[in-house]
Amino acid sequence: MEHPRQPTALVLRALHLGDLLVAVPALRALRRALPEHRIVLATPGALAPLVGLVGTVDELLPTAAPEELTWPAAPDVAVNLHGTGPQSHRALDATRPARRIGYRAEGWPGPPPDEIAANHTHERERWCAVLAAHGIPADPADLRLPPPPGSRLRHGHAPVLVHAGARFGAKRWPAARFAEVAAALHCAVSPVLLTGTADERDLALAVARRAGIAEARVLAGRTDLAELCGLVAGSALVVSGDTGIAHLAAAFGTPSVTLYGPVGPQRWGPPADGPHAVLDVPAARRGDPFGDDPDPALLAIGVGDVLRAAAALRGRYVPGLLTT
């Protein structure tokens, strides 16, 4: 006796760590709306540990960009969580789906991008609104992830993570300022660890030297994504610019201080009701997120601002964290 073929929903989100995390509420909504479907997520293969924690995806299809998307058979549903098109729409159209879910475009029913942008500021809210327009209710607050298996939850001498890097210079606060923050926060109760990618290791080492922190505490380039998730989930505090690790802190409910520059927290920031402090000086903003040098809004944030925010979080969420 032949078993009925399981329907497939092919979802495109071929972007980076933070981009995947803001799409978590939408992915969970799809799982609830399509319980009989096999959900295939086209996203970079390096994000596999994170996809596993989301818990709603049946298969990861390694895809670094829309033009790399390939799928052998026409999916029953194609879901564009990548962008407004046209490249992402064309990539999914090439798979010949029976049903299309995404922003409105030729051959795609759905809400116009301008309408969503006018009524919803945050990226999480926008994707939930797109699904809602297709009759799929979604809760933008449904973003929390369970801690990774084997991770040490916050207790005892939980570390403070200081992350000085960012993908573009416009979002990189000066290393000298990160060093002052790291030196002030580093103590026996909550030792500082410096995180980052392999490309950011020299930056993290420079911050450590200026802060008087041992090189052994520089983890930049020494952790994979699964290990970084465990670190963030078990830390007392994360201090960073507007980059992927800030989204991890929001996902795990880890207290965080995030510094915003060319783009404000209204679009990509953590939930307002969580243990998070956002530092933002919108009046100084230049607004080029791909610039080579720090945005003036980022430079308008001082070391004292960061330490005061950390101290305020200490009083509410991080017992034992010392600041000066």
N, C-alpha and C positions, 0 to 999 in steps of 0.2 A: 504494500500500500504506500503510495507516494504521499509525502508530507507537503502541505501547502507551502509555497515559497514565502519566506519572510519579507515583507516590504522594507525598503531602504530609504532612509532620509540622509542625504549628503549635505553636510553643513560646511561652508567655507569661512575660515577665519585665519588666513595665512599671514599672521602678524607676529608681534612680540609678546613677551611675558605679561606685561601690564595690559595689553590689548585682550589677551585671553581672559584675564581675571575679571575685567569689566563686563565680559560676555557671559560669565557664569550664571547670573539670573536668567538670561535668555535660554541658555542651554538646558537649565533645569525645567524651564517652562515647556520647552520642546519635548523633553522626556515625559512630562505629565500628559501632554496633548497627544503624543504619538507612542503610547505604551507598547504597541505591537511591532513597531518599526525597529530595525537595526539602525542605530544612529552612528554615522561615520563622520568624523571631524577631520577636515583637511586643514592641517596646521603644521608648523615646523616640528620635525621629529624630536628636536631637543627638548620640547615642552612635554614629553611623554610623562615624566613624574608628576607634573601638575595636572595633566589630563586625568591621570589615575585618581587623584584626590577629588576631582570634581564629581566623579562617580556617576555620570549620566551618559557617558560615551561608550559605545560598544567596540569601536575600532578607530584607531588613529591612522589617518592616511598622510604620511609625511609630505608636506607641501609648503615650500618656502615662499611662494608667490602665486597669484592667480594663474599666470600663464603656464605654470608647471602642473596644474591640476589635470589629472587623468583618472578616468573611472571606466571599467570595462563594460558595464551594462547601464542602461537608462535607469536612473533612480526614480522611485515613486514620488519623492519630494526633494527639491533642491532648496536649500535655505541659504540666503546670502546674508551672513553676519559680518562680512568683510568690509563693505563700504557701499556707497551710493551708486557705484558703477562709473563708466560703462565696462571697464576691464573685468571686474568681478562678475558682472551679469553675463558677459560674453563667455567667460570660462565655464560657468555653470550651464549656460545654454548649450555648449558643445557636448554636454553629457546627455542631452535630450530628455530632460526630466518631464514627468507627467504633470507635476504641480510645482509652482514657483512661489516662494515666500521671500519677500524682501521689499526694498524701496520700489516705488513705481518707476517703470521704464517700459520701452517697447516690448510687449509680450509678457510683462511683469505687472500683475495687479498689486496694489499696495499704496501706501501713503506717499505723497510727494516729499522729497527731502526737506524742502523749505518749510513745509508745514510742521514736520517733526522738530526741526531746529528752532522754530519760533516758539514752540510750546514746551520743549524739554531741553534743559541745559546739559545735564550730565550724560556722559556716554552710556552708562548703565541704563538710565531712564530712556534714552533714545532707542536702544535696541529692544527694550521691553515694549515701548510704544509701537514699534514696527510690528512686533508679533501680535499685540493687542488689535491692531488694525486688520489682522488676518484671522481674528477670532480666537487667539491664543492668549489667555490672561497670563501675565508675568509680573513678578514682584521684584522691583529693583533692589530691595533690601535683602534678598536671598543670595548673599554673596559669600557667606562664611564657609571656610573649608575645615574639615577635621584635621587635627595634627597628623603629620606623617607617622606611619608605624615605627615604633622605636625611638621617636623623638622625646627628648626630656622636657617636660612642661616646666614652666617657670616656678622655681623654688630655690632656696639656698642662694648660692653665688651665681645667679643667672647673669649672663653677660649683657653689656650694651653694645649694639652693633652700630658702627659709624661707617657710612658708605659715601665716599667722596666723589665717586664717578657718576657719569651720565652719558647717554649716547651722543649728545651734542653739547658743544661748549656753552650754548646759551643757557643750559640748565645746570652748569657746573659752578657751584659756589667756590671761592678761592680756597686752595689747599691750606694756606696759612690759617685761615679762619677755622677750617675743620680741625686743624691741629690744636688750636686753642680750646675748642669744644672737647676734643678727645682727652686732652690733658686734664681739663676740669672735671670730666665725668669719670675718669679712670680711678678706681679704688679697689680695695680688697673685696668689698661687698658685691660690687658690680663691675668687674674688669671689662675694659674696652677691647673689642675685636674689630679689626678693620677688614671689611668685605669689598668685593669687586670682581670684575672679570679678569681674565689673564691679561688683556690689553690695559687694564687699569692697575696692574700690580705696582708699577713704578710710582704711580700717583699715591697709592696706599702706603708704600714704603716711605715716600717723602713725608706724608702726614705723620706716620709713626715716628720718624726721626725727630721731627720738630716737636712732637708731643712727648718725647722721652718714653715711648712705648716700645717694648722689645719686638724685634722682627718676628719672633715666633707667634705673636698675636696678629700678624698680618695674614689673613686668610684669602686675600684677593688672588685669584688664579689657582687656588688650591681646593676649591669646592665645586662639585657639580650641582645641578639644580636640585636634586633630591636632598643633598646635604644642606644646601642653602635654605630650603624649606624647613628642615629640621631645626636649623639654627634660629631662624626667625620665629618659629612657633615656640621655641624654648627660651627666648630672650626677654630681658626686662624692658628693653627700649630699643627702638630703631631710630637713628637720626640720619636723614638723607635728603637729597634733592628730589625733584619730581621724576622718579624713575621706577623701574620694576620692583625693587625691594620695598618701596613704599606701598605698592599694591599688595605685596605679600603680607605686610604688616596688617593691612586692613582685612585681608582674607582670613588671617589667623587670629584677629582680635588682639594683636600685640601692640602695646602703647607705642606711639610714634610721634616724632616731630619732623614735619616735611616742609621744605623750603621751596616756594614757588617763584618762578621767574617769568618767562615769556608767556606762559599759559597759567591761568588762575585755577584754584581748586574747584571752582564751580563746574568745570568740564571733566576733570580727572581725579578729583580729591576723594578722601575717605568719607565714610558716612558721618554725618554731624553728631550722631548719638554714640559714637564709639570712643575709645580711649586714645584719641588722636588730636594733636595740635597742628594747625596749618598756619604757616607764616607767609604773609602775602602783602605786598605794597603795590596795589594796582595803579596808583597814580604815577608811579615811576616806570611802568611797563612799556617796553618798546614793541614786544609781541612777535618777534621772529623766532619760532621754536627751533629752527635749523641753523641759527647763527653760530659763528665760531667763538665768540666771546660772551661772557656772562651778561644776561639781560640786566639793565639798570634796576629793575624791580628786585632781582635776586641780590644785587650788590647793596641795595638799601636795607637788607636784613643784616643786623649786627650779631656778633658773638653773644652779647648780653641777651638779645632777643631769644636766641636758641636756648641758652641756659635757663632763662626764666620760664620758658615753655616746658623744659624738662623738669624743672623744680615743681611746677604746677601739676604736671602729670604724676610726679613722685607722690605728692600729697594725696592724690585721688586713687592712683592705680599701681604705683610701684613702691611699696614700702621698702625702706632701706637704701634706695638709690640716693647717693650723695651728689650734691652740686655745690659749686662755690659762687 
